Amino acid sequence: MGDYGHVMTAMVTPFDADGQVDYSKVVELTDFLIAEGSDSLLVCGTTGESPTLTNNEKAKLFKTVKEAAKGRVPVVAGTGTNNTATSVTMSKAAHENGADALLLVNPYYNKPPQEGLYRHFRTVAEATPLPVIIYNIPGRTGVNLETATLKRLAELPNVVAVKEASGSVDQVSEIARAIGAADSVLEKAGQLVAAGSPRAAGPEEAAKRFWIYSGDDSLTLPFLSVGATGVISVASHVAGKQIREMVTAFIGGDPARAAALHARLLPLFKGLFVTTNPILTKAALKLRGLDPGGLRLPLVDATEEQVEKLKAVMREAQIDVA
C-alpha cells in the first residue's frame, strides 16, 4: 500500500504575477523539496491553498508534480472536501493523473457527527484503489475525528494512515494503542534507519501497517515518542534536511540529539504560524531564494514586519537566509 517515509512536505502552490498557477515553478519546487530531504510530497493540501484552486487546476497539479518527481518520491493528492461526491470525483481525477495516494480532510463547516465522518471517508475510500491518509484537523474543520471512528476506518483495506493535527499527544497515544501503530518506531529502529522508511518489512506485512503522522511540526518529536512515524510538514519547505535528521536521530536511538534539533528548530516551527499558513511559508521560501509568488485572496502577503521577524527565527534555527 505504499511507503511515504518520515517527512512528507505539504507543498505550497506557486502563482505567477497574475495569480495563475505557475507550473514551471511547481516543477522547480518539486525538485527543491526532494533535494532538501522530503520523502514524499503532498499536493493541494491546505498549505497549497486548495480552497482557492479549481478542480482543473488541482488535476493538472497532480499530474505536474507526479511527472516532475520522476518516481523519486511518492506523490499524495489532497482531494478531501466537505462534499462527499466532489471528494469522490477529485479522488478519481487524482488516480487518473498518477497520484500514489490520497489525503482526505475532515469535512469542514458542516460539522458531521462521527457516523457521518465514517460514511464520508468510507464512500471515498471505496471509490478508488488508491491508499488513503485521513487528515484530522479540528481547528480548521470544527470537528474532531474520534479514535473509535478512525479505528473503524482503519479496517478498510486502503485506509493506511492518519495525519493527526488535533494537537493532542493523548489522542495520538490512543490511536497508537487502538490501531497498533505504537511499535512502528520503537521496535524497528534499526530497519527504519537502514531503509529510510516507516518500516522495513515485506509487502504483506507493510500492507497491514497503519501509520501516524504529526500534522504539526512542533509536535513531531512528542508524537514520535508515543508511536508516530513522522510528520506531514510545512517547515520542511526550508528545513527539510534538519527535520529529517531530527526524526532519524530519534528513531536511531539518539533522543538527546533529536531533542537538541527540536529545540533549535522550535522558533521556526512556531514562527511560521504566527499568521495563517501558508503566508509565512511562501515568505520563507523567498528568503531561501525560491520565489513561489503571492497568495490568492482571501489570503494576503506577509507584512514587512512579519518578514523581518521570520528572518530572525530562521537565523535562530540556523537556516540560511538569502
N, C-alpha and C positions, 0 to 999 in steps of 0.2 A: 504493500500500500504506500510505498514511498518513504523517503528519508529526507527530512528537512533540516537536519543539522541543529546546531545550538543557537545560531544567530541568524534570524530571518529579518531582513530590513523591510519595513513598511514604507515603500517609495513615495516621495513627493511626485507630483505631476508637473513637469516643466511647461511653461507657457511662453509664447513669443510676445512681442511688444503690442500686438493686437488682442492678446488674451486667448489666442488659439493654442491648442496643444502643439508643442514643438517636438515633433517625433525624432528629429535628429539629436536634440538634447536628451531625449529619453534613451536613445542608444548610448550616448556618451555617459549618462548617469548609470546605466546598467553596467557598463564596463568598469566605471569608477568604483561602484559598490562591491562588485565581485573582487576587484583588486584590493579593496580595503578589508576583506575578510568575511563578507556575507556568505552564509551557507545556502541561503535561498532568498528569493525576492517576492514580496507581496505587492501586487499591482492593484490600484483602485480601492485601497482602503480609505479610512477617514483621513489619514495623512496625505493621501493622494487627492484630496478634495472631491471624493466620489459623489457627494450630493449635488455638485455643480457640473458633473460630466454627463454628456448624453450617452445613451446606450451604444450608439455607433462609435463614439469616441472610446468608450470602455472596450468594446470588442477590438478596435484597432490597437489599443494599448496592450491588450493581452497578447495579440499576435506580434507586435513590435518587440516587446520585451522577451518573449519566447524566442524569437529569431535572433535577437541580439545576444541572448545568453548562450546560444550555440551549445546547449547541453551541459554547460559548465556547472549550473546550479538549477534546482527546480524553481518553477515559476508558479506562484499561488495567486489565484484571481479572487478579488473581493467582489462577490456577487450578491451579497445579502442586502435586502431592503425590508421595509415594513409591509410590503405587499408580496404575499407568497407566490402568486402567479408570475409577477415580474422577476422574483428571485429565481424561479424555475427557468424562465426564458433566458436570463442572463447567465445562469449556470450552464445551460446548453450551449450558449454562444461561447463561453469560456472553453468548453470542451472542444468545440469546432475550431477554435483558434489556438489550440495547442497547450492550454494550461495543464499543469500537472496535478493541481489540487484546488480546492475552493476554500475561501474564508466566508463564513456566514454569520453576520452580526445579529444580535437580538433585535427583533422588530422594535423600532423606536416610535415614540409618541403615542401609538395606540395602546401600549402597555398591556399586552395579552396576559392572561393567567398562565400558570405553569402548564396546564393541558394544551392551551393554545400554542405556547412555545414549542412543546414537544411535537405537536402535529405539524406546525410550520416547518421545523427543521427536518422532520421525517419525510414530509412531502418533497422537499427539495432534494434531500439525500437520495430518495428512491427514484428521482427523475434523472439521475446522472450516474455514470460509473466512476466518476472521479472521487478521490478521497476528500473528506470534509473536515475542516477545522472549525469548531464552534467558537464564536467570539462573544464573551460575556463582558459587557462594559456598562454597568448600571448607571454610572454618572452621566452618560450621554444618551442612553436609551430609556431610562426611567423604570427599568425592570431588571431584577436580578435572576439569573438562571440558577435555580437551586440545585444542589448536588444530586438530590434524588432524581431530578429531571434529566440532568446530564448523564447519570448512570443508565437510565433507560435509553438515552440516545446512543451511548457508547456500545450498546448491544447491537446496533445496526452495523452491518459489516464494513461500510465505508466511512463511518464516523470515527476518526483516528486521533483527534487531538482537540484541545481547548486552548484558546488564548484567554487567559484569566486576568481581567483588568478591574476586578472588584476592589482591589487594594487590600484584600484580607488574607493574611497568612493562614488564619484559621480555615478559611474556605478552601484554600489550596491543600491544606493538610487533610481536610475532609475528602476532597476529590481523590487525592493520592491513596487514602485509606479505603475509600469505597470502590475505586476502579482498579486499584492495584498497580499504580504507577510509581509507588514510593521507592522501589528497588532499582529504578532505572539509572540513577546516578550513583548511589552509594555502593551497590554491589557489583557494578560492572565498570568500575573506573578505568581499569587497565585497557579493556577493549575500547572504551569510549575514546580515550586519548589516542590510541593506535589508529582507530578507524575514522576519527573526526566526525562521528555520527552519534545520534541518540543511543544506539545500542548495536554492538557488533553481534548480529545474530543471523541465522539462516532465514530465508524468505518466509517459511511457515511461522517461525517464532515472531519475526518482525511484524507479520500481518496481525498478530494478536496484541501488539503493544498499543497502549494509549498514552499519548504524550501530553504533558502540561507545559505551556509556555507562559511566561510572565508577559503581561501586556503593559507593564510599567518598567522602564529602565531602572529606576531607583530600587525596585523590589526584586530584581533578578536574583541577587545573591541570597536574600532571605527565602525566596521561593525555591531556589536550588536546594537549600538545606532541608526542605521537607518533601522533596521528591520531584520538583520540576526538571525539565530537560534543558531549557534555555529561555530565550527571550525573542519576542517579535518586537523589534526595536525601532525607535526613532533616532536615538542618539548615534546609532551606528552609521548614519549618514556622514558623520565627521569623526567618529571614534570607534570604527568597526574593529580595527586590529586590537585596540585596548580592551574592548568588551569581550572579544573572543578570548583574549589572554586571561581575563578575569574568570570566565566560565571554565576554561580548560585547566586553570590553576586549581580551582575548587574541585573539579572532577578528578584531577590527577593527584589529589591528596595533599594539596598545599593551601589550606584555608586561610593561613596568615597572609600569603601573597594575594589571594583573592580579595581578602578584606582590605588590604592596602590599596589595591587598584580600585575597589568600590569607593573607598574614602576619597581617593584622588579624583574620581570621575563624578562624585555626587554633586558638586556645584553645577556641572554641565547637565546632569540628569534633571536637576531642579530648574536650572536657568532656562532650558528650552521650553518650559511650560509655564512661565510667568504670564504669558498671554496665550490665546488659543492656538493650538497646534494646527497647521504647520507654519505659522507666521515666522517664528524664530528658527525653525529648521531650514527654511529657504534662506533666511539671512545668514545662518551659519555656513551653509554651502557656499554662498557668495564669498564669505570670509576665507573659505578654503580654496577659492579660485575657480569654482564651478558655478556658473550663474544659471539657476533654474527659472528665472523670470519672476514675475509677480504672482499675485493671487487673484482669484475670481471673487467678486462680491457674493456674499456679504463679508468675506474676509478682506483685510487690508494689509498693506505692507507694514513692517516694523518701523517704529519711530527711530529717530537718531539716538535718543536716549536709550531705548531698548537695545539698539545695536552696540552702543558703547559698553553697556553692562554685559552684553553677550560676549564681546571681545575679552572682557576681564575674566569671565568664568571659563572661557575656552583656554586662555593662557594659564589660569589656575589649574586646569585639568591637563596641562601640558600638551594642548592641541595647537598645531601650527596655524597661525592666522596670516593670511595674505595681506 
